[in-house]
Amino acid sequence: MKKFYDGGIVTSTGPLIGSVSASSPLTLNKMALQNASLSKTGPGLWDSIKANFAPTSTISALSKLVIPTLTTSALSGLGTSANIGSVLDIGANLIGKDYSGKKGNITKGLDAGYDVISNTVGTAIPGVGIAMKAGKLVGNGLEKLGIGTDKMTTADAILGSSFFNLGAVGLINNAFGKKSRKFTVDQNIANNSSYTGTGKFITDAGGLSGKKYGLFSNKARKKANKKMDKAQGYQNTIDDILTDASDRSARSISSSDMFTNRLQLEQSGGLNNIRFGKDGFKFLESFRIKYTESQKNILKYKDGGKIGEKNIIPEGKLHKELHHLDTEDISRKGIPVILKEGDKISQVAEIEREELILRLEVTEKLEELYKEDTDEAAIEAGKLLVKEILHNTIDKGKVIKETE
């Protein structure tokens, strides 16, 4: 009676319990009001139920155990299979499963389908439904214990679902996977970088940090590690740029204070070292010559022109690198060569760092030798290049020195 204190329905065509007639359904509560007791008069409740458990097959035994008919319908009011299924569902939901991975939606969709199937099958064959629900509970528990993945690939998402996580392939993939490397995103760099594409790349790489990939997704894990290595390099470079800019700003602020103090000193009649030699003084001869020549050159080439008879290897940006010059109508990368006519600027070429730029006379001579197309011409061209590169080239990129 204690077991059925919430009530239930006991149905039979014969006497089940003492003198109580059970030709029509009676609830246990009503039986209790009649002072009825469970006795062995007549066939008895347990004997009636036990008589129906002579299974002819595994499935029929399972169905008779869970959904008895006729005499065994005495248990139907207890909802045994439904209660067990509900308990298993509650347990699986309490343990939970992580669907936050890149492909987690695939697993979530498969698990939703698994639940529908287990509920549907459970209605027809409760034993099978209970087994499916128990499988989901065990699978979720194993994932909490580390035998699972973060579902970063389609393969991991499928093998991590309730359909496959207890299968041989799923268990091997989930148990023997590895985690990707750790990478911490500097949000100050990612959010404040003028290189918005680079900032997004760094943020995306951060989403791959410390994620577990299954055994069969090892290639994807290595690819993720390479992306994080690249993002780390970008982040370090941008950090150096921002730090340098911050240092320059700090120096500028401190210099501003110094100039302000000096100006106040001058205006108040203090010493002014700029006035030293105001009535004349004598430069050293060597300095005077260099200064005079430099002034001539500045005046001579202020609007452009030909500086010496030298080849040049420039320093600056490569063709693939941004030069950050805020000027319209010129390329954004490399070292632009421009022509200025009045206020109009037009680009005539683009060169790059460590590129050999030959003077016009050398270029024309090499073209003549090329057209001759003889061994003697080739030898002469080689000698000319050696002479020009080693003895008549301004090497801003320091390429010649490194080559020597």
LOVOKOL-855617 format. One record per atom (N, C-alpha, C, CB): x, y, z. Coordinates in steps of 0.1 Angstrom, whole numbers, plus 5000, padded with zeros to 4 digits. Glycine has a CB too. Example, Ala and Ser with C-alpha at 12.3 -4.5 7.8 and 13.67 -1.06 7.14 Angstrom:
REM residues 2
513249435078
512349555078
513249675078
511349555090
512849785071
513749895071
512950005079
514149945057
END
This chain:
REM residues 404
500849885000
500050005000
500950135000
499150005012
502050125007
502950235008
503450274994
504150215018
503750164986
504350184973
503350254964
504750054966
502050234966
501050294957
500250404964
500050184952
500950474973
500150574981
499650694973
501050634992
500150714961
499650824952
498450774944
500750874943
498050644946
496950594939
497350514927
495950704935
496350454920
496650374908
495350294905
497850274910
495350214895
494150144891
494449994890
493550194877
493749914897
493949764897
492749704890
494149714912
492949634879
491949584871
492049434870
491849654857
490949354871
491049214869
489649154867
491749134880
489549044862
488148974860
487948884872
488048904847
488948854880
488748764891
489048834904
489648644890
488848764915
489148824928
490648834930
488548734940
491048954933
492448984935
492848994949
492849104927
492049074957
492449104970
491349074980
492949244971
491448974987
490448934998
489048934992
490549035009
488249005000
486749004996
486349124987
485949005009
487449204983
487049314975
486749264960
488249414975
485649304955
485349274941
486049364932
483849274939
486749314922
487449404913
486949384899
488949364914
485649354897
485149344884
485149474876
483749284884
485249584883
485349714877
486549784883
484049804879
487149874876
488349944881
488150004895
488850054872
489049984904
489050044917
490350114920
488749934928
490350234925
491550294929
492050244943
491450454929
493350244945
493750194958
493250274969
495350184958
493050404967
492550484978
491150444982
492450634973
490350404972
488950354975
489050224983
488050344963
490050144978
490150014985
490550035000
491249924978
491450135002
491850165016
490650205024
492950265016
489750285018
488550335026
487650215030
487750425017
487750105022
486949985026
487649895035
486549915013
488749935041
489549855050
490049725043
488849825062
490349735030
490749615023
492249595026
490549635008
492749475025
494149445027
494549355016
494349375040
495949355013
496449265003
496649135009
497849324997
495949035004
496048905010
496148804999
494748865018
496348675002
496548574992
495248494989
497648474997
494148554993
492848484990
492648494975
491648554997
492348384969
492248384954
493648384948
491448494949
493648414935
494948414928
495948504934
494748444913
495548614939
496448714945
497048804934
497548644953
497348924938
497849024928
499248984922
498049164935
500148944931
501548904926
501448784917
502448884938
500648684921
500548564913
499948594899
499648454920
498948684899
498348724886
499348794877
497148814888
500148884883
501148954875
502248854870
501849064883
502748764879
503848674876
503448574865
504248604889
502148544865
501648444855
501848494840
500248414857
501948624839
502148684825
503548694821
501448814824
504548654829
505948674825
506548534821
506748734837
506048494809
506648374803
507048414789
505748254803
508148504788
508448564775
508848454764
509648654776
508348484752
508648404741
509748464733
507448384732
510048584735
511248644729
511648764738
510848704714
512848814735
513448924743
512549044742
514848964738
512049084730
511249204728
509849184735
511049224713
509249064733
507949044740
508149044755
507348914735
509248994760
509448994774
509649144779
510748924778
510349224771
510549364775
509249434774
511549424765
508349404764
507149484763
506149434774
506449454749
506149304778
505349264789
505749324802
505249114789
507049344804
507549394816
507149544818
509149384817
507249614807
506949754808
505549794805
507849834798
504849734795
503449764793
502649644793
503349834779
502349584805
501549464807
500149484802
501549414821
499549384797
498149394792
497249304801
498049344777
496049334801
495049254808
495449264823
494949114804
495749134828
496049134843
497249224846
496248984847
498249224838
499449304841
499249444839
500549254832
498049484834
497749624833
497549694847
496449654824
497649604857
497649664870
498849754873
497749554881
499949744865
501049834866
500949954857
502349764863
500049954848
500050064838
499750204845
498950044828
499050194856
498750324863
499950384869
497650294873
500950304871
502150354877
503050444868
503050244883
502850424855
503650494845
505150464847
503450644846
505550344849
506950304852
507850354841
507050154854
507650314829
508550354818
508650504816
508150284805
507450574817
507450714816
508350784827
506050774816
508150724839
508850784850
510350764849
508450724864
510750644845
512250624842
512750714832
512450474839
511950724821
512450814810
512550954814
511450804798
511651004822
511651134827
512851164836
510351174835
513151064845
514351074853
515651074845
514450954863
515750994835
516950994826
517051124818
516850874816
515951174814
515951304807
516451414816
514551344801
515951414828
516351524838
517851514841
515551504851
518351384842
519751364845
520651414833
520051224847
520151384821
520951424809
520951574808
520351364796
519851634811
519751784810
520551854821
518351834810
520551794833
521351854843
522851844840
521051784857
523351734835
524751724831
525051824819
525051584827
524151824809
524251914798
525251874788
524452054803
525351954777
526351934767
526652074761
525851834756
527952094758
528452214753
528252224738
529852244757
527452324733
527252334719
527852464714
525752334715
528852524721
529352654718
530452644707
529952724730
530852524703
531952514693
531452564679
532352374692
532452584670
532252634657
531152554650
533452634649
531052424652
530052344645
529052284655
530752224638
528952354667
528052304677
526552294673
528152384689
526152374664
524752374659
524452244653
524452484650
525452184646
525152044640
524851944651
526352004631
525651944661
525451854672
524051874679
526551864683
523752004681
522552044687
521351994679
522452194689
521452004666
520351964657
520151804658
520552004643
521351734658
521251594658
520751544671
522651534656
521151604682
520651564696
519151594697
521351644707
518651704691
517151724691
516451614683
516851864684
516951574672
516351464665
516451334673
517051444651
517551314680
517651194688
516551194699
519051194695
516351304705
515251314715
513851284710
515251454722
513651334698
512351304691
512151154689
512151384678
513251094684
513150954681
513050864694
514450904673
513750904704
513750824717
512350834723
514750874727
511650954722
510350974727
509350894719
509951124728
509450904706
508550824697
508650674699
508750864683
509850624699
510050484700
509650444714
511550444698
509850524724
509550494738
508050474740
509950604747
507250534731
505750514732
505350374728
505050624724
506050324717
505750194711
506450084719
506050194696
507750104721
508550004727
509350074739
509549934717
508750084750
509350164761
510750124764
508450154773
511050004764
512449954768
513450014759
512449804767
513150024746
514150084736
514250234739
513650054722
513150294741
513250444744
514050464757
511850494746
513850384767
514650404779
516150384777
514150304790
516450284769
517850254765
518450374758
517950124757
517750434749
518250554742
518450664751
517250594731
517550694760
517650804770
518850774779
516350814778
519050644783
520150614792
521450634784
520050464796
521450604771
522650634763
523050774762
522450574749
522050864761
522251004761
522851054774
520951084758
522251004785
522751034799
524251004800
521950974810
524550874796
525950834797
526850914788
526050674793
526450944776
527251024766
527551164772
526551034753
526551224778
526751354783
527751354795
525451414788
527551244803
528451224814
529951204810
528051114823
530151124800
531451104795
532151234790
531451004783
531251324783
531851444778
532251534789
530751524769
531451534800
531851614812
533151564818
530751614822
533451434816
534651374822
535851394812
534451234825
535651464801
536751484792
536751394780
537951474799
535851304779
535851214767
534851274757
535451064771
535251384751
534451464742
535251564735
533151524749
534651644726
535351744719
534651874720
535551704704
535251984715
534552114715
533752134702
535552224717
533652034693
532852034681
533252154672
531352054685
534552154669
535152264660
535052224646
536552294665
534852094643
534752044629
533451974627
536051964625
533051954615
531851874612
531951734617
531551874597
533151674615
533351534620
533151524635
534751484616
533751614642
533651614657
532251644661
534551724663
531551734654
530151764657
529251634655
529651874648
529451564645
528651444642
528951334652
528851394628
530251304654
530651194663
530451234678
532151164661
530151364681
529951404694
528451404698
530451534697
527551374688
526151374690
525751244697
525351384677
524551244703
524051124710
523851004701
522651164716
523851024688
523750914679
525050824679
523350954665
526150894680
527450834677
528450834688
528050894665
528250914699
529250934709
529550804717
528951044718
528650714717
528950584724
529350474715
527750544732
529450504702
529850404692
531450394693
529450434678
531950284686
533350264687
534150384680
533750134679
533650434669
534350534662
534250664670
533750564648
533050694675
532850814683
533750814696
531450834687
533750704703
534550694715
536050714712
534350564722
536550654701
537950664698
538250814694
538350574686
537450874686
537651014682
537651104694
536651054672
536651084703
536451174714
537551154725
535051164720
537951034727
538851004738
540251034735
538750854742
540651024722
542051044719
542351174711
542550924710
541451274712
541751404706
542651484715
540351474705
543051604709
544051684716
543551834715
545451684710
544051914725
543652054725
544552144717
543552104739
544052244711
544852344704
545652424714
543952434695
546652504709
547452584718
546652694724
548652634710
547252754734
546552874741
547053004734
546952874756
546053094732
546353224726
545453324732
546253214711
546053424739
545253524745
545153654737
545853564759
543953694733
543853814725
543953944734
542453814718
544754034729
544854164735
543754254730
546354224733
542754274737
541554344732
541854484728
540454334742
542854544735
543254684732
543854694718
544254734743
544554584714
545154584701
544054544691
546354484700
543254444694
542254404684
541254504681
541554274689
540854584691
539754684690
540254824685
539054704703
541554854687
542054984684
543054984673
542655044696
543254874666
544154864655
543554934643
544554724651
544355024636
543955084624
543754984613
544855194620
544454864615
544354754605
543154674609
545654674604
541954714605
540754644609
540654494605
539454714604
541154464594
541254324589
542154244598
541754314575
543254304602
544154234611
543554214625
545454304612
542854314630
542154304643
541154194643
541554434646
540354174632
539454074631
540053934630
538554084619
541253924623
541953804622
542453754636
543153814612
542953854644
543453824657
542253774666
544053944664
541153844665
539953804673
539453664669
538853904671
539353634656
538953504651
539853394656
538853504636
541153424656
542153324661
541953294675
543653374658
541553394683
541353374697
540253274700
541053514704
539253264691
538253174693
538653024691
537153194683
539853004686
540452864684
541252824696
541252864671
541452914706
542452884717
541852774726
542753014724
542752674729
542452574740
541252494736
542152644752
540852474723
539752394720
540252244717
539052454707
539352154721
539752014719
539151964706
539151924730
540051914698
539751854685
539851704686
540651904673
538951634679
538951484679
540151424672
537651434673
540351294674
541551234667
541451244652
541551084671
540251244646
540151254632
540151394627
538851174627
540251494636
540351634632
541651694635
539151714639
542751604636
544051644640
544551754630
544951524641
544251734617
544751824607
544151964609
544351774593
542851974613
542252104616
542852164628
540652084618
543252084638
543852134650
545252204646
544052024660
546052134638
547352194634
547152324626
548052094626
546052324618
545752444610
545452564619
544652424600
544652524630
544252634640
545452684647
543252574650
546352594650
547652634657
548452734649
548452514661
548552704636
549252794627
548652924626
549352724613
547252934625
546553054625
546853134637
545053034623
546853074649
547153144662
548653194662
546853054674
549553114656
550953154656
551053284647
551853044650
550353284636
550353404628
549753524635
549653374614
548653504641
547953614649
548853664660
546653554655
549553574666
550553614677
551553714671
551153494684
552053684659
553053764653
552453904650
553553704640
551253904644
550554034641
550354114654
549154004634
549954044664
549654114677
550954174683
549054024687
552054104682
553254154687
553754274679
554354044687
553554274666
554054384657
553154504660
553854344643
551854494661
550954604664
551254664678
549554564663
551554574687
551954624701
553154704701
552154504710
554154664693
555354744691
555054884685
556454674683
554254884675
553855014669
553155104678
552954984656
552155054686
551355134695
552255184706
550155054700
553155094711
554055134722
555055254717
554955014727
555555234705
556455344700
555655474698
556955294686
554355464693
553555584692
553355644705
552255554685
553055564715
552855614729
554055684734
552355504738
555255624732
556555684736
556755824730
557655594734
556455824716
556655954709
555756054714
556455924694
554456014717
553556114723
554056174736
552156054724
554556084745
555056124758
556256214756
555456004766
557156184747
558256274745
557856414740
559256214735
556856414731
556356534725
555756624736
555256504715
554956564745
554356634756
555456694765
553456544764
556456614769
557556664777
558356774770
558456554782
558556764757
559256864750
558456994749
559556824736
557156984748
556257104748
556457184761
554757064746
556457114772
556657174785
558057254785
556557074796
559057184780
560357244780
560457374771
561457144774
559757364759
559757484750
558957594757
559157444737
557857564763
557057664770
557857734781
555857604776
558657664789
559457724799
560557814793
560157604808
561157764782
562157844776
561657974770
562857774765
560457974765
559758094759
559458194770
558558054752
558958134782
558758224793
559958294798
558058144804
561058214798
562358264803
562858384794
563458154803
562658364780
563058464771
562258594772
562958414757
560958574774
560058684775
560258764788
558558644774
560758694798
560958764810
562358824811
560758674822
563058824800
564458884799
565558794804
564459004808
565258664804
566358574808
567358554797
565758444811
568358464799
569358444789
568758374777
570458354795
569358414765
568858364753
570058314744
567958464745
570358194744
571558144738
571458154723
571858004742
570258184717
570158194703
570958324698
568658204698
571058424707
571658544704
573158544704
571158654713
573758424708
575158414708
575758434694
575558274713
576758524693
577358554680
576558634671
577658424673
575558714676
574658794668
575458904660
573658854676
576658934665
577459034658
578458974649
578059134668
578358834648
579258764639
580258674647
580058864631
580558564641
581658474646
582058394635
581058384658
583158314636
583858244625
583558094626
585358274626
583058044615
582857904614
584157834612
581857864602
584257714616
585457634612
585457614597
585457494619
586557614590
586657614576
585957494570
588157614571
586257374576
585657254570
584157254572
586257124578
583657304583
582157314585
581557414575
581857344599
582257524573
581757624564
581557574550
582657744564
582557494545
582457444531
581257344530
583757374528
581157254540
580057154539
578757234540
580157054551
578657334548
577357404550
576957474537
577457504562
577957544531
577657614519
577257524508
578957694515
577957414506
577557314496
576157264498
578657204495
575857234510
574557174513
573457274510
574457134528
573657404512
572657504509
572557514494
573157634515
573557504486
573457504472
572657394467
574857504465
572957274472
572157154468
570657164471
572757034474
570357224483
568957234487
568257334477
568857294501
568957444473
568257534464
568157474450
569057664464
569257404446
569257354433
568157244430
570657294430
567957164440
567057044438
565657064445
567756924442
565357184449
564157194457
562857154449
563957334463
562957174436
561857144427
562057014419
561557254417
563056934423
563356814416
564556834408
562156764408
565056724402
566256734393
567056604395
567056854397
568256614389
569156494388
570256514398
569756474374
570356424408
571356434418
572456334415
570756404432
573556384410
574756304407
574556194397
575156244420
575556124395
575556014385
575655884392
576756034374
574655854400
574755734409
573455654407
574855774424
573655524408
572555434409
572155424423
572955284404
570955364426
570555364440
569755244443
569655484443
569955194456
569155084461
568355144473
570054954466
567055164471
566355244481
565955164494
565055304475
565655234504
565055174516
563555224516
565755214529
562755144523
561355184524
560455064524
560955274512
559355064517
558354954517
558554864505
556955014518
558154734507
558054644496
556754664489
558054494501
556654604477
555354624469
554154574476
555454544456
554254484485
553154424492
552754504505
553354274496
553654604509
553454674521
552854814520
554754684529
551954854529
551354984528
552455084532
550154994538
552355204526
553355304529
552755414538
553955364517
551355414539
550655514548
550855654544
551155494562
551055684531
551055824526
549655864523
552055834514
549155964529
547856014527
547756104515
547256084539
547956054503
547956134491
547156064480
549456154485
546256144474
545356084464
546156054451
544156174461
545555964443
546055934430
547455864429
546056054421
547855804441
549055724440
548755594447
550255804448
549555494443
549355364449
549555364464
550355254442
548955264471
548955264485
550155184491
547655214491
550855114482
551955024486
553255054479
551554884484
554354994485
555655014479
556155154480
555554984464
557055194471
557555334471
557155404458
559155334472
556155484458
555655554446
556655654441
554355614448
556855654428
557755754421
556755854414
558755694411
556755984418
555756074414
556356184406
554956124426
555456244398
555856364390
554956484394
555656334374
555556594398
554756704403
554856824393
555256754417
553656864388
553556974379
552557074385
553056924365
553157184391
552357274398
551757204410
551157334389
550457214411
549757144422
549357004419
548557224427
549556964407
549156834402
550256724405
548756834387
549856614410
550856504413
550356384406
550956474428
551256324398
550956194391
552056094393
550756224376
551655974394
552555864397
553055804384
551955754406
554455794383
554955744370
555555594372
556055834365
555755554384
556255424387
556155384401
557755414382
556355264404
556455214418
557555124420
555055144422
558455154429
559655064432
559455014446
560955144431
560454934451
560354874464
561754874470
559754734464
561754844483
562954834491
563954734485
562654804506
565254764485
566254674480
566254644465
566254544488
565454724458
565454714443
566554804437
563954744438
567254744428
568354824421
567754914410
569454724415
567955044412
567555144403
568755204396
566655264410
568955164383
570155214375
569855344369
570455104364
570955424368
570855554362
570555534347
572155634364
570155644340
569655634326
570755584317
569155764322
571955634318
573055604309
573355454309
574255684312
573355394321
573655254323
572555174317
573855214338
571255214319
570155134314
570155134298
568855204319
570455254293
570455264278
571655174272
570655404273
572855174279
573955094275
573654944275
575155124283
572954904286
572554764288
571654724277
571954734301
570654804273
569754774262
570454764249
568654884261
571454844246
572254834234
572954694233
573254944233
573554654245
574354534245
573354414244
575154524258
572154424249
571154324248
570754294234
569954354257
570654404226
570254394212
571354334204
569854534207
572654354207
573654284200
573654134201
575054334205
573254084212
573053944214
574253854211
571853894206
575353894216
576653824214
577253794227
577653894205
578153694227
578853664240
579753774245
579753534238
580353844235
581153964239
580354074246
581954014227
579154094240
578254194246
577754154260
576954214237
577554024262
577153974275
578253994285
576753824274
579453964281
580553984290
580754134294
581853934284
580654214284
580754364286
579654414295
580754434273
578454354294
577354394302
577554354317
576054334297
578154234318
578454194332
579454274339
578954044331
580554314331
581554394337
580954534341
582754414327
580154584332
579454714335
578654714347
578654764323
577854604349
577054594361
577854584374
576154474360
578954504373
579754484385
580354624389
580954384382
580854694379
581454824382
580454924388
582154884369
579254924382
578255024386
577754984400
577155024376
577454854402
576954814415
577854834427
576454674415
579154794425
580154804436
580754944438
581254704433
580855024427
581555144428
580755274425
582755144419
579555254421
578755374417
577255364421
578855404402
577055304433
575655284437
575455334452
575255134436
574455414454
574155454468
573255344474
573355594468
573755274483
573055154489
572355184502
574055034491
571155234501
570355274513
569855144520
569155354509
569655034513
569154914519
570254824524
568354834508
571554864522
572654794527
572754654522
572654784543
572254634509
572254504503
573654464498
571354504491
574454554493
575754524488
576654484499
576354654481
576654554510
577454514521
577154374526
577254614533
575854344527
575554204531
575954104521
573954194533
575854134508
576354044498
577854024498
575954094484
578554124500
580054114501
580454024513
580654254502
END
